Each structure stands twice: as structure tokens, then as C-alpha cells.
Amino acid sequence: MKLADSHVKRPPARAVTPDAEPAIVQTARDQLRRSLYPGLRHVGCRFAHGRLHLSGRLRSYFEKQLAQETVAHLPGVIEIINEIDVWYPEPLTRSQQGSNGLQTTGSLRNACSRLG
């Protein structure tokens, strides 16, 4: 499920030279990797002409917004284009769950069925 991409504009900043763009991307990635939310550690970043593009897949709109807010303060970023998809995993079927409701692999399921 995906809603329209989010775009956040900030007041104009000083122009960023092309040689500074990799440093902005690295700073954005570092900020996201330090997050307490594991999903944010895998968000993709690219930067061009003052626009920081975020991409990837997260499990909630809260995490999508949090990723955006995490990098919103970076110098040189005029606009954030949040292209992160929110993905809701399909629930497990009964055949994918063990008797205790936990997911089991085929080999584990077979070993458990032999025990009892």
C-alpha cells in the first residue's frame, strides 16, 4: 500500500557544490543508521540540486515520517522527497504457524511432528 509521496520544502539554503553532495548523502545515511528504529537503518538516500530523496520500504507511516524528520535539519537540503513505501506484511497462514502460533520452517515442523 502506498500513498502519494511526501515532499517537504524548506527555506532556500546556500547552493551546494556538486563535490559536497556525497558528504550530505553520507551524513543522512549516518543519521538514519543511528536510529533506534531498525527499519530506518536501511533507507536509501540520494541527493541532487538541494533535494534529498529517501527510498526503501518501511512497516509504518510513523517510520516513514520519522525517517523524513531524522534528516530534515541537514544543511544544504532544500527539499526532501520521501519515496519510501509502507509495506504491510501478509499474516501467516495456519500452515505456516506451529501449534504455538509461531512461524516454523519445514524441517523444524517435521522434527516437531515426530516428537509428539
CORURWO-V835512 format. One record per residue. PHI is phi in whole degrees, 0 to 359 (999 if undefined). OMEGA is omega in whole degrees, 0 to 359 (999 if undefined). Layout:
# CORURWO-V835512
phi=[PHI & PHI]
omega=[OMEGA & OMEGA]
This chain:
# CORURWO-V835512
phi=[999 & 217 & 270 & 302 & 298 & 267 & 230 & 235 & 252 & 241 & 302 & 306 & 248 & 298 & 301 & 258 & 285 & 304 & 288 & 272 & 300 & 299 & 293 & 293 & 298 & 296 & 297 & 298 & 298 & 298 & 299 & 292 & 291 & 276 & 295 & 282 & 264 & 304 & 299 & 293 & 291 & 247 & 288 & 276 & 226 & 215 & 225 & 202 & 54 & 84 & 250 & 259 & 262 & 252 & 217 & 135 & 221 & 234 & 265 & 205 & 291 & 299 & 295 & 299 & 293 & 297 & 300 & 296 & 292 & 297 & 251 & 295 & 272 & 296 & 296 & 91 & 272 & 267 & 217 & 249 & 251 & 267 & 256 & 289 & 272 & 260 & 241 & 256 & 295 & 291 & 295 & 292 & 278 & 299 & 288 & 271 & 257 & 279 & 295 & 268 & 87 & 265 & 291 & 231 & 274 & 304 & 292 & 291 & 300 & 295 & 296 & 292 & 292 & 288 & 282 & 180]
omega=[183 & 172 & 178 & 179 & 180 & 177 & 178 & 178 & 177 & 176 & 181 & 177 & 175 & 180 & 178 & 178 & 181 & 180 & 178 & 184 & 178 & 179 & 178 & 178 & 180 & 178 & 178 & 179 & 178 & 179 & 181 & 180 & 179 & 182 & 174 & 178 & 186 & 181 & 182 & 182 & 183 & 179 & 178 & 180 & 167 & 187 & 175 & 174 & 177 & 182 & 177 & 180 & 176 & 180 & 179 & 183 & 178 & 187 & 180 & 176 & 175 & 179 & 178 & 179 & 180 & 177 & 180 & 181 & 181 & 184 & 186 & 186 & 187 & 178 & 180 & 180 & 179 & 185 & 174 & 177 & 186 & 181 & 180 & 175 & 172 & 187 & 176 & 180 & 177 & 176 & 178 & 174 & 181 & 182 & 178 & 181 & 174 & 181 & 179 & 178 & 180 & 179 & 177 & 175 & 182 & 184 & 178 & 178 & 180 & 180 & 180 & 181 & 178 & 182 & 182 & 999]
